[in-house]
Amino acid sequence: MLLEGIETLLVLNKEKTMSRTGSQLYISQSAVSKRISNLEKKLDKKLVEPDGRLIRLTPAAQALIRNVAPTFIELQGLISDEQSLSSDAVIKMDCSETLIAGYLASQIEPIHAIEKALTITTNHTPRIVENVQSGRVTIGFCAGHLPKSHGLEVFHLFDEPFYIVSKYPQLNLPSKLLCNDLTNPANAYQGQLLETLGITPLMEMDSYTASAKLALGGLAPALIPLSTIKTLNIPTQHLYFFEQLTPLSRPINLCVRPKSLKNERVKIMIETIVDAVPKVTSLPSSLT
């Protein structure tokens, strides 16, 4: 009961509403509320407060999360390690949306033929890493720098380049760009590099697709990774590469709990993806 309540509080901290938390945990909104209420009674602390349509965590709840979240996630992972993956169990892969669309869409049919019990979800890199650490998913396919001391086995696939996408010609490196959320730990490294280049983030979007569409609409040039360019099939006449952008490339990785690699099905799936991704990462022909 206590662990159940803590798990619910951790998800609520990310999702901000009872309904979205219920969706993530596959329980009803009332069940979420009951779990939180029971946790408050056990701890004798007020943990949540209404904040319009959202839920705000109290200082006591925030302190609890800081203290227990890393240990709780690792505990979940250790429990997952003790559960053997049966021959017909589902293998869950959590992915960056742009990576699965840009690099595996054309390969997904043969991949699924090899592993029919594969399910795919999409998330941002911090959540993907956390889901693998906790054992909620088996494999993570993510972009950007991973947090320190993640404790996972990592397979580096390649370093993904970024391009400037623009409706209008760009003869020089722009001074302002549409970027993705630089507060995301996986993207944070780009902030200092952009500052060094004298580039100001004009807007920070939550989606590379949105940034690219706005750039193609003429709002401003955007900094876009190759996977999104391939997903949207952006014509090469709207793509610009400058050597100064090379340090902005981001690592593309698969990550898995070390014990999961002892499972033959997981090993085969990792090997299949490691083999498939390089086949679809060529640069636009006019820019190579």
Rosetta blueprint (number, residue, H / E / L):
1 M L
2 L H
3 L H
4 E H
5 G H
6 I H
7 E H
8 T H
9 L H
10 L H
11 V H
12 L H
13 N H
14 K H
15 E H
16 K L
17 T L
18 M H
19 S H
20 R H
21 T H
22 G H
23 S H
24 Q H
25 L H
26 Y L
27 I L
28 S L
29 Q H
30 S H
31 A H
32 V H
33 S H
34 K H
35 R H
36 I H
37 S H
38 N H
39 L H
40 E H
41 K H
42 K H
43 L H
44 D L
45 K L
46 K L
47 L L
48 V E
49 E E
50 P E
51 D E
52 G L
53 R L
54 L E
55 I E
56 R E
57 L E
58 T L
59 P H
60 A H
61 A H
62 Q H
63 A H
64 L H
65 I H
66 R H
67 N H
68 V H
69 A H
70 P H
71 T H
72 F H
73 I H
74 E H
75 L H
76 Q H
77 G H
78 L H
79 I H
80 S H
81 D H
82 E L
83 Q L
84 S L
85 L L
86 S L
87 S L
88 D L
89 A L
90 V L
91 I E
92 K E
93 M E
94 D E
95 C E
96 S L
97 E H
98 T H
99 L H
100 I H
101 A H
102 G H
103 Y H
104 L H
105 A H
106 S H
107 Q H
108 I H
109 E H
110 P H
111 I H
112 H H
113 A H
114 I H
115 E L
116 K L
117 A L
118 L E
119 T E
120 I E
121 T E
122 T E
123 N L
124 H L
125 T H
126 P H
127 R H
128 I H
129 V H
130 E H
131 N H
132 V H
133 Q H
134 S H
135 G L
136 R L
137 V L
138 T L
139 I E
140 G E
141 F E
142 C E
143 A E
144 G L
145 H L
146 L L
147 P L
148 K L
149 S L
150 H L
151 G L
152 L L
153 E E
154 V E
155 F E
156 H E
157 L E
158 F E
159 D E
160 E E
161 P L
162 F E
163 Y E
164 I E
165 V E
166 S L
167 K L
168 Y L
169 P L
170 Q L
171 L L
172 N L
173 L L
174 P L
175 S L
176 K E
177 L E
178 L E
179 C E
180 N E
181 D L
182 L L
183 T L
184 N L
185 P L
186 A L
187 N L
188 A L
189 Y H
190 Q H
191 G H
192 Q H
193 L H
194 L H
195 E H
196 T H
197 L L
198 G L
199 I L
200 T E
201 P E
202 L E
203 M E
204 E E
205 M E
206 D L
207 S L
208 Y H
209 T H
210 A H
211 S H
212 A H
213 K H
214 L H
215 A H
216 L H
217 G L
218 G L
219 L L
220 A L
221 P L
222 A E
223 L E
224 I E
225 P E
226 L H
227 S H
228 T H
229 I H
230 K H
231 T H
232 L H
233 N L
234 I L
235 P L
236 T H
237 Q H
238 H H
239 L E
240 Y E
241 F L
242 F L
243 E H
244 Q H
245 L H
246 T H
247 P H
248 L H
249 S L
250 R E
251 P E
252 I E
253 N E
254 L E
255 C E
256 V E
257 R L
258 P H
259 K H
260 S H
261 L H
262 K H
263 N L
264 E H
265 R H
266 V H
267 K H
268 I H
269 M H
270 I H
271 E H
272 T H
273 I H
274 V H
275 D H
276 A H
277 V H
278 P H
279 K H
280 V H
281 T L
282 S L
283 L L
284 P L
285 S H
286 S H
287 L H
288 T L
